[in-house]
């Protein structure tokens, strides 16, 4: 019975292992939707049906994404994230966008589809797309190229219409101005920093209060899930007994196929002197810069060395310190106007005045380097080492896959050891939780998400860590639990004192504020010294306190001279804050770089809202049916 159950799980599990190992997540969404669907569906959007399997797989994908992003905080995040609802919305939105893109006849060419497929690393060999590998992987997962390519086309259509919708918005100068003023409004405060420990002695403790506190905060004391792993390891250096040989033909083929890696284009060692122009609409500024560069040119013609003039006159402070030296450049490294002049100069010569968007330049070429290709003889040993490493990795992967297949055929590592006690060595970890570091996983934290989702006796996929192949089995699992009160009463006591001291401090200090105490008098009450900050902007951390959004919002919406009505608990300290001054931003200080950054920021917000509004309208006009059995 156990053997039959294992075999059923192995077939399904091995399929997904192969998918994840070679293709990543691309099949996880498309593989299900591309096959013939059952009459049952999770969601129906107009004429499109989303199968229950596709819906469930999409939930799994989102869960895995969140686990990678938030790691040990996943459980807390997942509670508030409403994964099932978000997945439902995402699937509906994609279906509606695809339908809309199709109605609008948005084109997707075969070349675009092929380019997208070529980008997928799983279909590449030696860094290039391999059609044989592509077809093999699709076949291994029960897919054919036409189905897969149709799903690629679908994805491209969705992305194209999203791009069109998002780029339909505009950002006005008024919006940029308002955002700049919001960000750059500045404040200056005086604050008191009080430790809750000053109030520890005022906390009354009794057994009943501690038990009540424990009862109200039980989840804070829950011990996390722990697992113990059994694993076997294959070493890259011992992946095969015979010596690995590399032929001269293989070296030459590698050199030819990677010839661009060994090619060095024409290069220049170049210097410049810059007379900067920030605003080309300001005639006075433009004339001043032009006169400056002409003066420098005259001094150069009279014999003053270029390097000396660069140090004394160039507005490019970084290169000026080095006598105007930019460094060695190739075509494409620098703006076109500069590049065209520089590459036309002979070695040691200086250009006439050159105009670019940055201002006016004088350019000097110190040295020219001809285009060249590093000879094979100079790279032969290096290429040989690369090929040896690649062959060893291939040998290791073949060995690991063969062993993995044998282990799965037996059920797991434990069953394999029972049948073949002398073929492999197995090791065990201690019990550990997700936030603990344990060897050999200590250098691959992303593995933890997968491992902690496995069931007891289940076998992992193959993991490659530090040039070794690892196969894991979950040997045992300890479920999360809340300890009894009596086993952690000392910790509960400390937490209770800490919590109650903050409550007492908050009540006591607010009472003083309500009585009309100013910040100096409150400081005297607790024998502490007030501290004053320098001016800081809304987008900057508060000096000596740090970034706290709520505190900053309160500061910037409170009248100067007033004490904030709330007491803030930050980094285990209590803060009482008085706003000393609020200073408006000066729009004249807005630079072009800041203007672009703010414009991009506003564009992202408006374009996202544009997409959301578009989707809301599509949903209002759509017929959407949700399978009641899913409970969404």
C-alpha positions in Angstrom: 0.0 0.0 0.0 2.7 2.5 1.0 4.7 1.6 -2.0 1.8 2.3 -4.4 1.1 5.6 -2.8 4.8 6.6 -3.1 4.8 5.7 -6.8 1.7 7.8 -7.5 3.3 10.8 -5.8 6.6 10.2 -7.6 5.1 10.4 -11.1 3.5 13.8 -10.4 6.4 15.1 -8.3 9.0 14.1 -10.8 7.2 15.9 -13.7 7.2 19.2 -11.7 10.8 18.7 -10.7 11.8 18.4 -14.3 9.7 21.5 -15.2 11.1 23.6 -12.4 14.7 22.4 -13.0 14.7 23.3 -16.7 12.1 25.9 -17.4 11.3 27.7 -14.2 7.8 28.9 -13.7 6.7 29.4 -17.3 5.0 26.0 -17.6 3.4 26.3 -14.2 0.9 28.8 -15.5 0.8 27.9 -19.2 1.2 24.1 -19.0 -2.2 23.7 -17.4 -4.1 26.3 -19.5 -2.7 25.0 -22.7 -4.1 21.4 -22.4 -7.6 20.3 -23.0 -9.7 21.5 -20.1 -12.4 19.8 -18.2 -16.0 21.1 -18.5 -15.7 22.2 -14.9 -14.1 25.6 -14.5 -13.0 27.9 -11.7 -13.8 31.1 -13.4 -15.6 31.9 -16.7 -14.9 35.4 -18.3 -17.2 35.9 -21.2 -16.3 33.0 -23.5 -13.0 32.2 -21.8 -12.8 29.4 -19.1 -10.1 29.1 -16.5 -9.8 25.5 -15.2 -9.7 24.6 -11.5 -6.3 23.2 -12.1 -5.0 26.4 -13.6 -6.5 28.4 -10.7 -4.9 26.2 -8.1 -1.6 26.3 -9.8 -1.7 30.1 -10.0 -2.3 30.1 -6.2 0.8 27.9 -5.8 2.8 30.2 -8.0 1.9 33.3 -6.0 2.6 31.5 -2.7 6.0 30.6 -3.9 6.7 34.1 -5.1 5.8 35.6 -1.7 7.9 33.0 0.1 10.9 34.0 -2.0 10.2 37.7 -1.4 9.5 37.6 2.4 11.2 34.4 3.4 10.6 33.9 7.2 8.0 36.6 7.3 5.8 34.8 4.7 3.2 33.5 7.2 2.6 37.1 8.5 2.4 38.6 5.0 0.2 35.8 3.7 -2.5 36.5 6.4 -3.1 40.0 5.0 -2.4 39.3 1.4 -5.6 37.4 0.5 -3.8 35.2 -2.0 -6.9 33.5 -3.4 -8.7 36.8 -4.1 -5.6 38.3 -5.7 -5.1 35.2 -7.9 -8.8 35.4 -9.0 -8.4 39.1 -9.9 -5.2 38.5 -11.8 -6.7 35.6 -13.9 -9.8 37.7 -14.7 -7.7 40.7 -15.6 -5.4 38.8 -17.9 -8.4 37.2 -19.6 -10.1 40.5 -20.2 -6.8 42.1 -21.5 -6.2 39.3 -23.9 -9.8 39.6 -25.2 -9.4 43.3 -25.6 -6.0 43.0 -27.3 -7.5 40.5 -29.8 -10.5 42.8 -30.5 -8.2 45.7 -31.3 -6.1 43.5 -33.6 -2.8 44.3 -31.8 -0.2 42.5 -33.9 2.3 39.9 -32.6 4.7 38.6 -35.2 6.3 35.2 -35.4 9.7 36.9 -35.0 8.5 38.4 -31.6 7.4 35.0 -30.4 10.7 33.4 -31.4 12.7 36.2 -29.7 10.7 35.7 -26.5 11.3 31.9 -26.6 15.1 32.4 -27.3 15.3 34.5 -24.1 14.3 31.5 -21.9 17.5 30.1 -20.4 16.1 26.5 -20.2 16.0 26.4 -24.0 19.6 27.5 -24.4 22.8 25.5 -24.7 26.2 27.3 -24.4 24.3 30.6 -24.2 22.4 30.2 -27.5 18.9 28.9 -28.3 18.9 25.2 -29.0 15.8 24.0 -31.0 16.4 20.4 -30.1 16.5 21.2 -26.4 13.4 23.3 -26.8 11.4 20.5 -28.4 12.7 17.9 -25.9 11.7 19.9 -22.9 8.2 20.6 -24.3 7.8 16.9 -25.1 8.9 15.9 -21.7 6.1 18.0 -20.2 3.4 16.9 -22.6 3.3 20.1 -24.6 3.8 20.7 -28.3 5.4 23.8 -29.8 2.2 25.2 -31.3 0.4 25.2 -27.9 3.4 26.7 -26.1 4.0 29.4 -28.8 0.3 30.3 -28.7 0.7 30.9 -24.9 3.8 33.0 -25.6 1.7 35.0 -28.1 -1.1 35.4 -25.5 1.4 36.8 -23.0 2.9 39.2 -25.5 -0.5 40.5 -26.4 -1.4 41.1 -22.8 1.9 42.9 -22.2 1.4 45.0 -25.4 -2.0 46.3 -24.4 -0.8 47.0 -20.9 2.0 49.1 -22.4 -0.5 51.0 -24.6 -2.9 51.7 -21.7 -0.1 52.8 -19.3 1.5 55.1 -21.9 -1.8 56.9 -22.6 -1.3 59.2 -19.6 0.6 62.5 -19.3 2.2 64.4 -16.4 1.7 68.1 -16.2 4.3 70.7 -14.9 1.8 71.6 -12.1 1.8 68.0 -10.9 5.6 68.0 -10.9 5.7 71.3 -9.0 3.2 70.1 -6.3 5.1 66.8 -5.8 8.4 68.7 -5.5 7.0 71.1 -2.9 5.5 68.2 -1.0 8.8 66.3 -0.9 11.1 69.2 -0.2 9.1 71.0 2.5 11.4 71.0 5.5 11.0 70.9 9.3 13.0 71.4 12.4 12.0 69.7 15.7 13.0 69.4 19.4 12.4 66.0 21.0 12.7 64.0 24.2 13.9 60.5 24.0 12.6 58.4 27.0 13.4 54.8 27.8 10.3 52.7 29.0 12.7 51.3 31.6 12.1 54.5 33.6 8.6 53.1 34.2 9.4 49.5 35.0 9.1 50.1 38.7 5.5 51.3 38.3 4.3 48.1 36.8 2.2 45.9 39.2 2.6 42.2 38.6 0.5 39.3 39.8 0.0 35.7 38.5 -3.5 36.4 37.2 -2.3 39.4 35.1 0.5 37.4 33.6 -1.9 34.5 32.6 -4.3 37.0 31.1 -1.4 38.7 29.1 -0.3 35.2 27.9 -3.9 34.3 26.9 -4.2 37.6 24.9 -0.8 37.2 23.2 -0.5 33.4 22.7 0.5 33.6 19.1 3.6 35.7 20.0 4.9 32.6 21.8 4.2 30.0 19.1 7.3 28.0 18.3 7.8 27.6 14.5 7.7 24.4 12.5 10.9 22.4 12.6 12.2 19.8 10.2 15.1 17.3 10.1 16.6 16.4 6.7 18.3 13.3 5.4 20.4 13.9 2.3 23.0 12.6 0.0 25.6 14.6 -1.9 27.6 14.2 -5.1 30.9 16.1 -5.5 31.8 17.8 -8.8 35.4 16.7 -8.5 34.4 13.0 -8.1 31.6 13.1 -10.7 33.5 10.6 -12.9 36.6 8.4 -12.5 38.2 8.9 -15.9 40.2 12.0 -16.7 38.3 14.7 -18.6 39.9 15.6 -21.9 39.4 18.6 -24.1 40.3 18.3 -27.8 42.0 21.1 -29.9 38.9 21.1 -32.0 36.7 21.8 -29.0 39.0 24.7 -28.0 38.9 26.2 -31.5 35.1 25.8 -31.7 34.6 27.6 -28.4 37.0 30.4 -29.4 35.1 30.9 -32.7 31.7 30.8 -31.1 32.8 33.3 -28.4 35.0 35.4 -30.7 33.2 38.6 -29.6 34.4 38.0 -26.1 38.0 38.3 -27.4 37.5 41.2 -29.7 38.5 44.7 -28.6 37.1 47.5 -30.8 38.9 50.7 -31.7 39.5 52.8 -28.5 40.7 56.2 -27.5 42.3 57.6 -24.4 40.6 60.9 -24.3 40.5 64.2 -22.3 38.1 67.1 -22.4 37.4 70.6 -21.0 33.8 71.4 -20.4 32.0 74.8 -20.1 28.7 73.6 -18.7 25.2 74.8 -19.7 22.3 73.8 -17.5 19.6 75.7 -19.3 19.9 76.2 -23.0 16.9 78.6 -22.9 18.9 81.0 -20.8 20.8 83.1 -23.4 23.0 84.7 -20.7 24.1 81.3 -19.4 24.8 80.0 -22.9 26.8 83.1 -23.9 28.8 82.9 -20.7 29.7 79.3 -21.3 30.7 79.9 -25.0 32.9 82.9 -24.0 34.6 80.8 -21.3 35.4 77.9 -23.7 36.7 80.4 -26.3 39.0 81.9 -23.7 40.3 78.5 -22.8 40.9 77.8 -26.5 42.9 81.0 -26.8 45.1 80.1 -23.8 45.6 76.6 -25.3 46.7 78.1 -28.7 49.2 80.3 -26.8 50.9 77.3 -25.3 49.2 76.6 -21.9 49.1 72.7 -21.5 45.7 71.1 -22.0 45.9 69.3 -18.6 46.6 72.6 -16.7 43.6 74.3 -18.4 41.3 71.4 -17.6 42.2 71.5 -13.9 41.7 75.3 -13.7 38.6 75.8 -16.0 36.7 72.6 -16.7 33.2 72.3 -15.1 33.5 68.5 -15.1 34.9 68.4 -11.6 35.6 64.6 -11.7 37.8 64.7 -14.8 39.2 68.1 -14.1 41.2 66.7 -11.1 42.9 64.4 -13.6 43.7 67.0 -16.1 40.5 66.4 -18.0 41.1 62.7 -18.4 37.9 60.8 -19.1 39.6 57.5 -19.7 39.6 54.9 -22.5 36.4 54.9 -24.5 35.0 52.9 -27.5 32.2 53.8 -29.8 28.8 53.8 -28.0 30.4 54.7 -24.6 29.7 58.5 -24.9 27.2 60.8 -26.6 27.2 60.9 -30.4 28.3 64.5 -30.9 31.3 64.0 -28.6 32.1 60.5 -30.1 32.1 61.7 -33.8 34.6 64.4 -33.1 36.8 62.4 -30.8 37.2 59.5 -33.2 38.0 61.9 -36.1 41.0 63.3 -34.2 44.6 62.2 -34.7 46.7 61.2 -31.7 47.8 64.2 -29.6 45.4 66.6 -31.4 42.8 68.9 -29.9 39.4 69.6 -31.4 37.7 72.8 -32.1 34.8 73.8 -29.8 32.2 71.0 -29.7 28.6 71.5 -28.6 26.6 68.8 -26.7 23.6 68.8 -24.4 26.0 69.2 -21.5 27.6 72.4 -22.8 30.8 73.3 -24.9 33.8 71.0 -25.0 37.4 70.9 -26.1 38.5 67.3 -26.8 42.0 65.9 -26.8 43.0 62.4 -27.9 46.1 61.2 -26.0 46.3 57.8 -27.6 44.5 55.7 -30.2 44.2 51.9 -30.0 43.4 49.9 -33.1 40.7 47.2 -33.1 42.2 43.8 -32.3 41.3 40.2 -31.5 43.2 38.4 -28.8 44.9 35.4 -30.5 43.8 31.9 -29.6 47.3 31.0 -28.3 46.9 33.6 -25.5 43.5 32.2 -24.5 44.0 28.5 -25.1 44.7 27.5 -21.4 41.8 29.7 -20.2 39.4 28.2 -22.7 40.5 24.7 -21.8 39.8 25.3 -18.1 36.3 26.6 -19.0 35.5 23.5 -21.1 36.8 21.2 -18.4 34.5 22.9 -15.8 31.6 22.7 -18.2 32.2 19.0 -18.8 32.5 18.3 -15.1 29.2 20.1 -14.5 27.6 18.1 -17.3 29.0 14.9 -15.8 27.8 15.8 -12.4 24.3 16.6 -13.6 24.1 13.3 -15.5 25.2 11.4 -12.4 22.8 13.3 -10.1 19.9 12.8 -12.5 20.6 9.0 -12.7 20.8 8.7 -8.9 17.7 10.9 -8.5 15.7 8.7 -10.8 16.8 5.6 -8.9 15.9 7.2 -5.6 12.5 8.1 -6.8 11.9 4.6 -8.2 12.5 3.3 -4.7 10.4 5.9 -3.1 12.9 8.1 -1.2 16.4 8.1 0.2 15.5 5.9 3.1 13.9 3.3 0.8 16.9 3.5 -1.5 19.3 2.9 1.4 17.3 -0.2 2.5 17.7 -1.7 -1.0 21.3 -0.4 -1.8 23.0 0.2 1.6 26.5 0.5 0.0 25.8 2.7 -3.0 25.5 6.1 -1.3 26.3 7.8 1.9 23.5 9.6 3.7 23.7 12.4 6.3 21.2 14.0 8.6 20.7 17.6 9.9 19.6 18.6 13.3 16.0 19.8 13.7 15.8 23.4 12.5 13.2 26.1 11.8 12.9 28.2 8.7 14.8 31.2 10.3 17.8 29.1 11.4 20.9 28.4 9.4 21.9 24.8 9.0 24.6 23.2 6.8 24.6 22.4 3.9 21.8 24.9 3.2 23.5 27.9 4.9 24.6 29.3 1.6 21.4 28.8 -0.3 18.6 30.3 1.7 16.2 30.3 -1.2 16.1 26.5 -0.8 14.3 26.8 2.5 11.0 27.8 1.0 10.9 24.6 -1.1 12.1 22.3 1.7 9.6 23.6 4.3 6.7 23.0 1.9 7.6 19.3 1.6 5.8 16.5 3.5 7.5 13.9 5.7 9.4 11.3 3.6 9.1 13.5 0.5 12.2 13.9 -1.7 13.3 17.3 -3.0 14.5 18.2 -6.5 18.2 18.3 -7.1 20.0 21.3 -5.7 23.4 22.5 -6.8 25.3 24.2 -4.0 29.0 25.1 -4.2 29.7 22.7 -7.2 28.0 19.8 -5.4 24.6 18.1 -6.1 22.3 17.5 -3.1 19.1 15.5 -2.8 17.1 15.9 0.3 14.4 13.9 2.1 12.3 15.2 5.0 13.2 12.8 7.7 10.8 14.2 10.3 8.6 17.2 11.0 7.8 18.9 14.3 4.7 21.0 13.9 4.4 24.5 15.4 3.0 24.7 18.9 2.5 27.1 21.8 4.4 26.1 24.9 2.5 25.8 28.3 2.5 29.0 30.5 4.6 27.4 33.2 7.5 26.6 30.8 8.0 30.2 29.6 6.6 32.3 32.5 9.9 34.2 32.9 9.7 35.4 29.2 6.0 36.3 29.7 6.9 38.3 32.8 9.5 40.3 30.9 7.2 40.9 28.0 4.4 42.0 30.4 6.6 44.5 32.1 7.8 45.9 28.8 4.3 46.2 27.4 2.7 47.8 30.6 5.6 50.2 31.1 4.9 51.7 27.6 1.2 52.1 28.5 2.0 53.7 31.8 4.5 56.1 30.2 2.1 57.0 27.5 -0.7 57.8 29.9 1.5 59.7 32.3 3.2 61.9 29.6 -0.1 62.7 27.8 -1.5 63.8 31.1 1.4 66.2 31.5 0.9 67.6 28.0 -2.9 68.0 28.7 -2.0 70.0 31.8 -0.1 72.4 29.7 3.5 71.3 30.3 5.9 72.4 27.6 8.7 70.3 26.4 11.3 71.9 28.7 9.1 71.2 31.8 8.4 67.6 30.7 12.2 67.1 30.3 12.7 68.4 33.9 10.1 66.0 35.2 12.1 63.0 33.9 15.6 64.6 34.3 16.4 64.3 30.6 17.9 66.8 28.1 15.9 68.0 25.0 17.6 67.5 21.7 17.1 69.7 18.6 17.5 68.6 15.0 18.7 70.5 11.9 16.2 71.0 9.1 15.1 67.8 7.3 12.8 67.2 4.4 9.8 64.9 4.3 11.6 62.4 2.1 14.7 62.3 4.4 15.1 60.4 7.7 14.6 62.4 10.8 18.1 63.1 12.3 19.0 60.7 15.1 15.5 59.2 15.0 15.2 57.6 11.5 12.4 57.1 9.1 8.9 56.8 10.5 6.1 57.7 8.1 3.4 58.4 10.7 5.7 60.6 12.8 6.8 62.6 9.7 3.2 63.1 8.6 2.3 64.4 12.0 5.3 66.8 12.1 4.5 68.2 8.6 0.8 68.7 9.4 1.3 70.4 12.8 1.6 74.1 13.5 5.1 75.3 14.4 5.6 75.7 18.1 3.2 72.9 19.0 3.9 69.5 20.7 2.6 66.5 18.8 -0.5 65.0 20.4 0.8 61.5 20.0 3.8 59.8 21.7 5.8 57.6 19.3 7.4 54.3 20.2 10.4 53.8 17.9 13.3 51.3 18.3 12.3 50.6 21.9 12.3 54.3 22.9 9.5 56.8 23.5 9.6 60.2 21.7 7.9 63.4 22.6 8.2 65.9 19.7 7.7 69.7 19.4 7.7 71.2 15.9 10.0 74.2 16.0 9.7 75.4 12.3 8.2 74.4 9.0 9.9 75.8 5.8 8.3 75.7 2.3 10.3 74.3 -0.6 11.9 76.7 -3.2 10.8 75.7 -6.7 13.8 77.5 -8.1 16.0 74.8 -6.7 14.3 72.1 -8.8 17.0 70.5 -11.1 16.4 68.8 -14.4 17.4 65.4 -12.9 14.9 65.9 -10.0 12.2 67.0 -12.4 12.7 63.8 -14.5 12.7 61.6 -11.3 9.5 63.2 -10.1 7.9 63.0 -13.5 8.7 59.3 -13.8 7.3 58.7 -10.3 4.0 60.5 -11.1 3.8 58.7 -14.4 4.1 55.3 -12.8 1.3 56.2 -10.4 -1.0 57.6 -13.1 -0.2 54.8 -15.6 -1.1 52.2 -12.9 -4.3 54.0 -12.1 -5.1 54.3 -15.8 -4.7 50.5 -16.2 -6.8 49.9 -13.1 -9.6 52.2 -14.4 -9.5 50.4 -17.8 -9.8 47.1 -16.1 -12.7 48.3 -14.0 -14.6 49.3 -17.1 -13.8 46.0 -18.8 -15.1 44.1 -15.7 -18.3 46.2 -15.6 -19.1 45.1 -19.2 -18.0 41.5 -18.8 -20.0 38.4 -17.8 -18.0 36.8 -15.0 -19.0 33.5 -13.4 -17.1 32.0 -10.4 -17.5 28.4 -9.4 -19.2 28.6 -5.9 -17.4 25.5 -4.7 -14.1 27.5 -4.6 -15.4 29.9 -2.0 -14.0 33.0 -3.6 
